[in-house]
């Protein structure tokens, strides 16, 4: 039909292609299909030309659109910065680092590769399992085979491959095996921050310590989390504490170093601990962070707060004297002194000789109401809920608070609190009287602050505590030049409802320098044993105090505390130290 | 068909071709740039990973425990004791007389002003 436009009726062709050339002299009136012998041929040709035209126009169109839109999206995050836009790649590391106050890495994530299999795609599971077992010596052949013959469409063979293993497995070229980018949390300092930082599980979700508390923050933002902890001091203190534990065969121990003015925790150690990089066969006691979760009766350490209470409420003056000649008989119990002086004591002597009788008398004089209000303002009755670790304990208080409780709490029995409670309360007594919620986060300004005692009381307390270290049970922590002030405490452990003499928790809480306190250190040993060097004693003055003294003498220069001493004191110290040794 | 019309049509046709070609060239360039960007981003990612690994290693090598061991092995230094530190104000100078308060303060190594004043008074009283 269409061929008729090209008809060349009764014409001779002189050159090729002339037969299909457009004939200008063509007219329909003189044309008939039958008379054109080439009509069929022409029609077919036109048809095929049309087909080609359509196909090519489709290709051209597609080309045009491809030109316009491109092949696919390139994944970028656009960041606006000072009105200029630039594209940044996504951070390949998903979980943020944790840094100490100097920027040392405490916890970080390493990029690794996970091996997974699509069992349905594996042609010969037995052969594949054999080859894999040769490369992965820590997985049994049977286990791999079991995984590869499952009906599921996804199964992990091994997580966190080494680069060499990845190369070898890739080289095997088994279809159905594939790699996935993953990451592994590592702790370069091993045991140093064990319970404090905590650990993550295999899916990189925090399961304990700060990893759990800040899980969301660490996953959502890739800005490192900066702490107030100092790695160097943490190590010095941990080593000092470990030496003390070994020397006195204690079950465990706790040490906390705090900046008294900001309530920032600079170091927090709880022993025994574990290596978070190797979480096999870790005992429960190693996993337990005693510093924040361990409740214990602090013993004589609470006499500090009792004395502060007495001074603050105005009922007790430094010159007041109390009768410590005979035990106090209350309705339920009798209050005695450990190696009592059996004479009248003033407030300084009550602290120096750690007199239970004197302390109880002060508390009874002040009265129950004021005592409870004061201890509550020191935060000893509530869990420190704002503290940034997952493990926190709520203090244990007696159900009834009667006269005998008032008396026993005065010298540290009847309430159980955590070491963190004690050091926070202690810091607020010596720093001029301001209570601040303790923190682990650098630049944490959203914290509660309230006054607990007056400046004047705080100053008097520092003098009293300095007296304890100069003349009392804390003598061996009197580090030359750093004016240590503090109080010792030895508390019998409660086993099956009975206090046992030989099982004790000994603690020392100190601050330095006493004239202008900057740091507070709490040291606690769980069940230290008597040794030859301690002449059979298990009280705090024989174990925690020398340990604390050694630690303070090492950390004070690191903390840049100005040494201030006179040579007489040095001589006196040497004599004291010599008298303790055989 | 007038010549003006032919000229207009030709102009438009040429313009269309030019714009089309221009767009094609630009698109092509953008694509190659985007490819380059993707490559650079990939490299950055790799570098970030490497830096992360190196940082972790640095932190591991700098762990206080290891440094302490190395220090004990290679250098003979002990923790600083307080008596090794002295205040400049407490340094005794030869040109001062034996009984000057500076001397006494130096002997006691006291930087506290109040304490120094007390000593000064004591020295005066002795004289």
Interface residues (C-beta under 8 A of the other chain):
Chain A: X67 X68 X70 X74 X76 X87 X88 X89 X90 X91 X92 X93 X104 X105 X106 X108 X109 X110 X111 X186 X188 X189 X190 X192 X231 X232 X234 X235 X236 X239 X479 X480 X481 X482 X515 X553 X554 X556 X557 X562 X563 X564 X565 X566 X567 X568 X570
Chain B: X23 X24 X27 X28 X30 X31 X34 X37 X38 X41 X42 X44 X45 X48 X49 X52 X53 X55 X56 X57 X58 X59 X60 X62 X63 X64 X65 X68 X79 X80 X81 X82 X83 X85 X87 X107 X108 X109 X110 X111 X112
